[in-house]
Amino acid sequence: MGWALALFRLKNGISKGSERDSSCWRRCSCHYSRPLSVCSLQKEAIPVRKLMGKEDECLLTSFDCVHLQGMRFMFTNGIHTPSPLQVNLAFVEAADCVSEPVNREPPSREAQILTLKNTTEFDVLVIGGGATGSGCALDAVTRGLKTALVERDDFSSGTSSRSTKLIHGGVRYLQKAIMKLDIEQYRMVKEALHERANLLEIAPHLSAPLPIMLPIYKWWQLPYYWVGIKLYDLVAGSNCLKSSYVLSKSRALEHFPMLQKDKLVGAIVYYDGQHNDARMNLAIALTAARYGAATANYMEVVSLLKKTDPQTGKERVSGARCKDVLTGQEFDVRAKCVINATGPFTDTVRRMDDKDATAICQPSAGVHIVMPGYYSPESMGLLDPATSDGRVIFFLPWQKMTIAGTTDTPTDVTNHPIPSEEDINFILNEVRNYLSSDVEVRRGDVLAAWSGIRPLVTDPKSADTQSISRNHVVDISESGLITIAGGKWTTYRSMAEDTINAAVKAHNLNAGPSRTVGLFLQGGKDWSPTLYIRLVQDYGLESEVAQHLAATYGDKAFEVAKMASVTGKRWPIVGVRLVSEFPYIEAEVKYGIKEYACTAVDMISRRTRLAFLNVQAAEEALPRIVELMGRELNWNDSKKEEELETARKFLYYEMGYKSRSEQLTDRSEISLLPSDIDRYKKRFHKFDADQKGFITIVDVQRVLESINVQMDENTLHEILNEVDLNKNGQVELNEFLQLMSAIQKGRVSGSRLAILMKTAEENLDRRVPIPVDRSCGGL
Ligand SMILES: Cc1cc2nc3c(=O)[nH]c(=O)nc-3n(C[C@H](O)[C@H](O)[C@H](O)COP(=O)(O)OP(=O)(O)OC[C@H]3O[C@@H](n4cnc5c(N)ncnc54)[C@H](O)[C@@H]3O)c2cc1C
């Protein structure tokens, strides 16, 4: 589109730049029927054309540009009124700075593979479909470069789907920058804050500001943190999401009632962004595909192609040998420039280029656990940047659940990082320190867990080879391979811009400047906070399902709704859920295939996020998901079985199911006859009435009460503690069976719990059921 003339009427009270809360949306109106999204971006990004101010101009001093229906309208600073809050009318000439995405559906994976095979030479071939690689592909293709992107697993299957889900500048890095007068750290924070604002703007459906509370336990911390957080707001400048504020102890507890009261002095609340990381990654890759990039998942680079430069006589990287992981077929993809964006696998690809290349990536693993939503308020996170042992601990609300985690530990690189029981218990213990003693933090409340590998890098060109950069590094090898590594999710776009700038320069590519600031990602352009209401009204979806679809697919939610099957009920009319407690519907499986999902694991972990929210629910949904995918992809029975098996293994090992159920199923120390196991299981379930797999003090108290036995709580704690081998505050079935096995073998002479449970069972069995006529029940 060329230049367009637009006439806006901006009514009173458009709030400051990047504020995007729903009240802001409601307060905006214009000649367009849709809401106006306002952001503050660099003026220099695009030349401001002409502006015709007329009548009473408006508060455009507060922001520099306005996004509307995919077009960016730029304003000069010269039109502000004496009082910027008295806003009335502005006539502006608007520049369409960012061209509309190529209006095409992303081609099928098969069509993309054909393009990869048949293109004589791409300008750019990106290896790695995480946030960084997908960002590079989008940056390249929107500059007009012929672009290819290959990912050996699924888009975002690596670190990019396993993050803390924060879009942040890094409060801690700012602290370091100030304490150490480190200008590089300061610039990094500043850049990240700019990127934070941009990401919230270009994918408003997948991201939102999140208030985060820093609890204060010592009076001296209050001014210290306050200054730090105010500086964070200050550095953000016009990109500040909302101002931070101080809370008294009572107000802090009002917001976060489950917080430990003792020693709490007050709290400071500041804002960062939060997103659905895997869906965001996918949105970037799909947007690149819409613009024309040949993108393929399950396409592994097995080696690099080289040719001799006739001018210098040196070998240059000229493409890659790719293997379709789903079929095993191999073929060459040729490109003027190859970009290595493989995160923790950076060095593996660098060594395909130069087998003697020194390692620059130092992987570091971070584990997260997911707990029920009641562990944190729905819209307030908690972060302690300096626990007593110097670590960071956080728990944040996400998708109606709570994510908890802590800082990283060094690790080996692997495709399938596994969270250990030790890591999980460590986080649980930390969480216990922050929560009121009324909240029993139970091992059984860990619904999912994962480990992610952070690709920390050292700059190969830096003299100090030991120093790990928190920033990203763009490296160009002798043979022209470009490596982008390090950085963080939040800065994927600027990392991509730097990378493509380097590629253009090093390989003399014919391309303009980056265009990705303000470029809407798939689903973001026509999204509005009220979009879900139309989904409810037009399609008859449940409100919760409609909200979920709008927040996942943005303006593409209508396409999913169209595919939704009829429930057969009066309400909702359409939208059959995959599992009752989550708003995921069957239509998303069908739609997920259009979004390049190839396996059941793709569907449970990255198209839907079930595996990250509740492994058991994901396991329950699996058979139906496999059936639906099988229908679309013509899977035979053995393929379906294989998919089920692989997905179960994934849940078992990578998503924490193993460590959860290990305690229930590991029989290494149990030697009991099957008949004894059944007998003891029956006894166990008399206490574990709701079959959660473990018993707590509450279960024992309930049973004792029902047989009129009194026992004080301390004694009960002691009794359970004797058997609670992993000290997680509950007795799992496995622990109980181990105990009974040890008693049978004579290794344990007796156990108070074993005796208590046996006695209780006998008492319960002796109780005669009350006949209906005596219970006054029945008609
Ligand atoms: C625990 C944890 C929490 C984090 N939290 C945050 C946060 O809250 N906010 C934030 O901003 N950042 C966060 N980060 C950092 C952020 O997640 C990473 O910096 C980012 O996701 C890295 O993306 P990437 O694309 O470089 O790597 P990846 O996402 O790992 O992508 C690399 C891809 O390359 C593919 N690949 C590898 N070899 C090949 C090959 N031969 N052929 C084809 N493909 C290949 C892999 O399969 C993989 O998908 C966190 C990191 C960790 C570990």
The ligand as an ORCA input file, in Angstrom:
! r2SCAN-3c Opt
* xyz 0 1
  C      15.019    -21.717     32.210
  C      15.060    -20.542     31.299
  C      14.209    -19.473     31.497
  C      14.259    -18.378     30.645
  N      13.386    -17.356     30.826
  C      13.417    -16.278     30.028
  C      12.476    -15.233     30.201
  O      11.611    -15.291     31.054
  N      12.564    -14.175     29.364
  C      13.521    -14.074     28.417
  O      13.552    -13.062     27.732
  N      14.395    -15.072     28.190
  C      14.354    -16.170     28.971
  N      15.221    -17.213     28.764
  C      16.130    -17.154     27.626
  C      15.427    -17.569     26.340
  O      14.486    -18.576     26.550
  C      16.463    -18.043     25.325
  O      17.459    -17.075     25.224
  C      15.846    -18.243     23.946
  O      14.675    -19.015     24.016
  C      16.849    -18.909     23.050
  O      16.248    -19.099     21.807
  P      17.057    -19.762     20.618
  O      16.217    -19.680     19.416
  O      18.384    -19.126     20.561
  O      17.279    -21.255     21.101
  P      16.270    -22.490     21.003
  O      14.894    -22.100     21.377
  O      16.869    -23.604     21.776
  O      16.236    -22.828     19.478
  C      17.296    -23.469     18.819
  C      16.696    -24.443     17.836
  O      17.683    -24.936     16.968
  C      17.298    -26.245     16.590
  N      18.453    -26.965     16.042
  C      19.565    -27.359     16.692
  N      20.377    -28.004     15.854
  C      19.783    -28.010     14.637
  C      20.135    -28.546     13.373
  N      21.275    -29.209     13.163
  N      19.271    -28.388     12.334
  C      18.104    -27.723     12.496
  N      17.726    -27.208     13.688
  C      18.553    -27.350     14.746
  C      16.794    -26.839     17.900
  O      15.964    -27.952     17.682
  C      16.073    -25.655     18.521
  O      14.688    -25.671     18.277
  C      15.176    -18.330     29.594
  C      16.040    -19.427     29.388
  C      15.973    -20.517     30.229
  C      16.860    -21.659     30.003
*
